[in-house]
Amino acid sequence: MKKMILTLFFNIILSLLSLSHASVVDFCVADYTGPNGPAGYSCKSPAKVTVDDFVYSGLGTAGNTSNIIKAAVTPAFDAQFPGVNGLGISIARLDLAAGGVIPLHTHPGASELLVVVQGTICTGFVASDNTVYLKTLKKGDVMVYPQGLLHFQINDGESQALAFVSFSSANPGLQILDFSLFKSDFPTELITQTTFIDAAVVKKLKGVLGGSG
């Protein structure tokens, strides 16, 4: 009887372990044939997953900084890098020509970690109590930006600057303050009322960035 009970006990344990193993999901590689929602992409069938889904080679090439901000961001988010889908991480490359700037912006969905690889970058963020934290970073320096806070990067050196930024989300989101105000159809009258910026300045900036209203 004792032997039968032990055998039954071990069979139950083995069954539970088997069920537990079967329910484990190691990853959720993005299935680009489906929609992308707040929780990310749906999962590609494991039978169709390959090692290439977990490798991204797009950060080895400098971005084009021939634009109004003299800067380029090359993302490796879930939309570009299917392997990070659902993992709560992502990365991007940041190229800044001399005088280049990433204007005040936020990432609503993630905190950010920046590491300078080349050049110098003046950067900082504004806390909820309006305290400003500023620092000029050099090669090898790292700075963190808490989730949702306004922050910026400026190349205040005379040569190209390069940094890599990682995020605590596969899709951190992005809202650039200047673009939201002056590259949109946000009515000029409302901008002047909510920001106290003179209407003539608002119209000038809208003309530069391509906004209307």
Buried (B, 14 or more C-beta within 10 A) or exposed (E): EEEEEEEEEEEEEEEEEEEEEEEEEEBBBBBBEEEBEEEBBBBBEEEEBEEEBEEBEEBEEEBEBEEEBBBBBBBBBBBBBBBBBBBEBBBBBBBBBBBBBBBBBBBEBBBBBBBBEBBBBBBBBBEEEEEEBEEBBEBEBEBEBBBBBBBBBBBBBEEBBBBBBBBBBBBBBBEBBBBBBBBBEBEBEEBBEEEEBEEEBBBEBBEEBEBEE
